[in-house]
């Protein structure tokens, strides 16, 4: 298809008997759309993105997308959802969409909320409308039972849990790109710190812990390509002050294949979030046999424990590696996070076999 054809392409808006996906654009979404088109009947699905048109994270004009950026489009969506088959909400990020659900509460019975974490953690940050929607949501999609339990404890949510890892970013990557290379004894130990410039990564806390190892042969790689730029600058200033040239900020957003190559060269990764986050990074790293550190109070810790996958406590950090244990982790990751598993899970959602 030529660029002119792409520019002229229009999407016929028809929500009737469709599975309507409600989206705020993020890096997880375009690969998910491609996954649906590759493995399912794309005609069953309708993708609605709130906001002005913007093409990033791999989204192109060839993707069939309706942009909700005018009151008329919003009204048509609100009416059209009544004839839809299912509604899949990719994170509760839109207050406008929450209002649609509030004034048409019957829509909640066929609504499936993909729980992202930031949309329900820390209830003190959320208003009454968000809390009402969470409480009355029909179905809650998460692979992490701890998050579902938390939603019941914090919001008295009534919906049924649907198990799914949901996004291709959370899959085990079985690719020739990701074959582990033999490391020489003179190679530095490569440490990944966090996954974004979000303050919830708690970079400064971990930089303080890693001071003990600043004389060791280490390099610290810090993905900061998206998030809070002022915070990113603060992290870079402190990291450079402590570790000098061995602190390497990553400021450019890498295509997926390049990012996977980067992860393959990491030895140890530290994610200091206080909530479930960075699942795609963590699953890929564990599948590559890398050592991953988390906080023990996050629901992700319990998730991996229950799956027989060993992750390590940030408070007991060291530079050692148990290769036998890390090899066992890879086997478990393949079992729980394969493409075949995701196809089966999404198929069950489509067919109503939750």
C-alpha positions in Angstrom: 0.0 0.0 0.0 1.4 3.4 -1.0 1.8 6.3 1.5 -0.9 8.2 -0.3 -3.3 5.3 0.0 -2.5 5.1 3.7 -3.2 8.8 4.2 -6.6 8.5 2.4 -7.6 5.4 4.2 -10.7 5.7 6.3 -12.2 3.2 8.8 -15.8 2.3 8.6 -17.2 2.8 12.1 -19.5 -0.1 13.0 -19.5 -1.4 16.6 -22.3 -3.9 16.1 -21.4 -7.4 17.4 -17.7 -6.4 17.6 -15.2 -6.8 20.4 -14.4 -3.1 21.0 -11.0 -2.3 22.5 -10.8 0.9 24.5 -7.3 2.2 24.4 -5.0 5.0 25.5 -2.0 4.6 23.2 1.1 3.0 24.8 4.0 0.9 23.6 2.1 -2.4 24.4 -0.8 -1.7 22.1 0.5 -1.9 18.4 2.1 -5.3 19.0 -1.1 -6.5 20.6 -3.1 -5.3 17.6 -0.7 -7.1 15.3 -1.1 -10.2 17.4 -4.9 -10.1 17.1 -4.6 -9.7 13.3 -2.2 -12.5 13.0 -4.0 -15.1 15.1 -7.7 -14.2 15.1 -10.4 -12.9 12.9 -9.6 -9.2 12.7 -13.1 -8.4 11.6 -14.4 -9.3 15.0 -12.3 -6.6 16.7 -12.6 -2.8 16.7 -9.8 -0.6 18.1 -10.7 2.7 19.6 -8.0 5.1 20.8 -8.8 8.1 22.9 -6.8 11.2 21.9 -5.5 13.0 18.8 -4.0 11.0 16.0 -0.3 10.1 16.6 1.7 7.3 15.2 4.3 5.9 17.5 5.4 2.7 19.1 4.9 0.9 15.8 1.4 2.2 15.2 0.9 3.1 11.5 -1.9 4.4 9.3 -2.5 0.8 8.1 -3.8 -0.1 11.5 -7.6 0.1 11.6 -8.1 2.6 14.4 -10.9 5.0 15.4 -9.5 8.1 17.1 -11.9 9.6 19.7 -10.9 13.3 19.5 -14.2 15.1 19.0 -17.5 15.2 20.9 -19.4 13.7 17.9 -17.1 10.7 17.8 -17.5 10.3 21.6 -21.3 10.4 21.3 -21.2 7.8 18.5 -19.0 5.5 20.5 -21.2 5.9 23.6 -24.3 4.8 21.5 -22.5 2.2 19.5 -21.2 0.3 22.5 -24.7 -0.8 23.3 -24.7 -3.1 20.2 -21.1 -4.3 20.7 -20.4 -7.9 21.7 -17.8 -7.2 24.4 -15.8 -4.2 25.6 -12.1 -4.7 26.4 -10.7 -1.7 28.3 -6.9 -1.6 28.2 -6.2 0.1 31.5 -8.7 2.5 33.2 -6.9 5.7 32.0 -9.8 7.7 30.6 -12.1 9.6 32.9 -14.3 10.4 29.9 -14.8 6.7 29.3 -15.5 6.2 33.0 -18.4 8.7 32.6 -19.7 6.6 29.7 -19.8 3.6 31.9 -21.4 5.5 34.8 -24.3 6.8 32.7 -24.7 3.4 31.0 -23.9 1.0 33.8 -25.4 -2.0 31.9 -22.3 -1.8 29.7 -20.2 -3.0 32.7 -21.7 -6.5 32.4 -19.9 -7.1 29.1 -16.8 -5.0 30.0 -13.4 -6.6 30.5 -10.8 -4.4 32.3 -7.1 -5.3 31.6 -5.5 -4.3 34.9 -2.3 -2.3 34.4 -1.5 -1.5 38.0 -1.2 2.3 38.0 -4.9 2.5 37.2 -5.9 1.0 40.6 -2.8 0.9 42.9 -2.8 3.7 45.6 -6.6 4.4 45.8 -5.9 7.7 47.5 -4.9 8.9 44.1 -8.2 7.9 42.4 -11.5 9.7 42.5 -14.9 8.3 43.4 -15.8 7.6 39.7 -12.7 5.5 39.2 -13.5 3.6 42.4 -17.1 3.1 41.3 -16.1 1.7 37.9 -13.6 -0.7 39.5 -16.2 -1.9 42.0 -18.8 -2.6 39.4 -16.6 -3.9 36.5 -17.9 -7.2 35.0 -14.6 -8.9 34.3 -11.0 -8.2 35.5 -8.2 -9.5 33.3 -4.9 -10.2 34.9 -2.3 -13.0 35.1 -1.5 -11.9 38.6 -4.0 -13.2 41.2 -2.4 -10.8 43.8 -3.6 -7.8 41.8 -7.2 -9.3 41.6 -7.2 -9.9 45.4 -5.9 -6.3 45.9 -8.8 -4.9 43.8 -11.3 -6.7 46.0 -9.6 -5.5 49.2 -9.2 -1.9 48.1 -12.4 -1.4 46.0 -14.7 -4.3 46.9 -14.7 -5.2 43.2 -17.5 -7.6 42.2 -16.2 -8.8 38.8 -14.9 -12.2 37.8 -11.2 -12.7 37.3 -10.0 -13.7 33.8 -6.5 -15.1 33.7 -4.4 -13.8 30.8 -0.9 -12.4 30.3 -2.7 -10.4 27.5 0.2 -8.6 25.7 2.9 -10.1 23.4 5.4 -8.0 25.4 4.9 -10.4 28.3 5.8 -13.4 26.2 8.9 -15.6 26.4 11.0 -14.5 23.4 12.2 -17.7 21.6 14.4 -16.1 18.9 17.8 -16.6 17.4 18.6 -13.0 18.4 18.3 -14.1 22.0 20.9 -16.8 22.2 23.1 -16.2 25.2 26.7 -15.5 24.3 29.5 -16.9 26.4 31.0 -14.2 28.6 34.7 -13.8 29.3 36.0 -13.4 32.8 37.2 -9.9 31.9 33.7 -8.8 30.7 31.9 -6.3 32.9 28.8 -7.3 34.9 26.0 -5.5 33.1 23.2 -4.3 35.4 19.9 -3.0 34.2 18.2 -0.5 36.6 14.5 0.1 36.1 12.5 0.3 32.8 11.5 3.9 32.4 11.9 7.5 33.7 8.9 7.0 36.0 9.8 7.9 39.6 8.1 4.6 40.7 11.3 2.9 39.5 13.0 4.4 42.6 16.3 4.7 40.8 17.9 6.8 43.5 17.2 4.2 46.2 19.0 1.6 44.2 21.9 3.8 43.2 22.5 4.2 46.9 22.5 0.4 47.4 24.8 -0.1 44.5 27.4 2.3 45.9 29.1 -0.6 47.6 30.0 -2.1 44.2 31.2 1.0 42.4 34.8 -0.3 42.5 33.7 -3.6 40.9 33.8 -4.3 37.2 30.2 -3.3 36.5 28.2 -1.2 34.1 24.8 0.1 34.9 22.3 0.6 32.1 19.3 2.7 32.8 16.4 2.9 30.3 15.0 6.5 30.5 13.5 6.9 27.0 10.0 7.7 28.2 8.5 9.1 31.4 9.4 12.2 33.4 12.3 14.1 31.8 13.0 16.2 34.8 13.2 13.1 37.0 15.4 11.4 34.3 17.9 14.3 34.5 18.0 13.9 38.3 18.7 10.2 38.0 21.4 10.8 35.4 23.1 13.5 37.5 23.2 11.3 40.6 24.2 8.1 38.6 27.1 9.9 36.9 28.3 11.4 40.2 28.5 8.0 41.8 29.5 5.7 39.0 31.0 8.0 36.3 31.3 6.5 32.8 30.0 3.2 34.1 26.5 4.7 34.5 24.9 4.6 31.1 21.5 6.3 30.6 19.5 5.0 27.6 17.6 8.0 26.2 16.4 6.7 22.8 13.4 4.4 22.5 14.7 1.2 20.9 12.7 -0.9 18.4 11.6 -4.2 20.0 14.3 -6.4 18.3 17.1 -4.0 19.3 15.8 -3.8 22.9 15.7 -7.6 23.1 19.4 -7.7 22.0 20.1 -5.2 24.8 18.3 -7.4 27.4 20.3 -10.4 26.2 23.5 -8.6 27.2 22.3 -7.8 30.7 23.5 -10.0 33.6 21.4 -8.7 36.5 18.3 -6.5 36.5 16.8 -4.5 39.4 13.2 -3.4 39.4 12.5 -1.4 42.6 8.8 -0.7 41.9 6.3 -0.7 44.8 3.7 -2.2 42.5 3.4 -4.7 39.6 5.3 -3.2 36.7 7.8 -4.0 33.9 6.4 -7.5 33.3 7.6 -7.6 29.7 11.1 -6.8 30.8 11.1 -9.2 33.7 9.6 -12.2 31.7 12.1 -11.7 28.8 15.1 -11.4 31.2 14.0 -14.5 33.2 13.5 -16.4 29.9 17.1 -15.5 29.0 18.3 -16.9 32.3 19.1 -13.5 33.8 19.1 -12.7 37.6 16.2 -10.4 38.5 15.7 -8.5 41.7 12.4 -7.2 43.0 10.8 -5.9 46.2 9.2 -8.7 48.1 6.0 -6.7 48.8 4.9 -6.5 45.2 2.3 -8.9 43.8 4.7 -9.9 41.1 7.0 -11.5 43.7 4.1 -13.8 44.8 3.1 -14.5 41.2 6.6 -15.8 40.3 6.9 -17.7 43.5 3.7 -19.6 42.8 4.9 -20.4 39.3 8.2 -21.9 40.7 10.2 -19.0 39.3 13.0 -17.7 41.5 13.4 -13.9 41.7 15.6 -12.2 44.3 15.1 -9.8 47.1 16.5 -6.3 46.5 17.6 -6.2 50.2 20.0 -9.1 49.7 21.6 -7.8 46.5 25.0 -9.3 45.4 26.7 -9.9 42.1 26.7 -13.7 42.2 24.7 -15.9 39.8 23.3 -19.3 40.3 23.3 -20.7 36.8 21.4 -23.9 37.7 18.5 -21.9 39.3 18.5 -19.4 36.4 18.3 -22.3 33.9 15.3 -23.7 35.8 13.6 -20.3 35.6 13.9 -20.4 31.8 11.9 -23.7 31.8 9.1 -22.2 33.9 8.9 -19.1 31.8 8.5 -21.2 28.6 5.6 -23.0 30.3 3.7 -20.0 31.5 4.6 -17.3 29.0 4.5 -18.9 25.6 2.7 -17.6 22.5 0.5 -20.7 22.5 -0.6 -19.9 26.1 -1.6 -16.3 25.1 -3.5 -17.5 22.0 -5.5 -19.9 24.2 -6.2 -17.2 26.8 -7.4 -14.6 24.3 -9.4 -17.2 22.5 -11.2 -18.0 25.7 -12.0 -14.4 26.2 -13.4 -14.1 22.7 -15.5 -17.2 23.1 -16.7 -16.4 26.6 -14.9 -19.4 28.2 -13.4 -17.4 31.1 
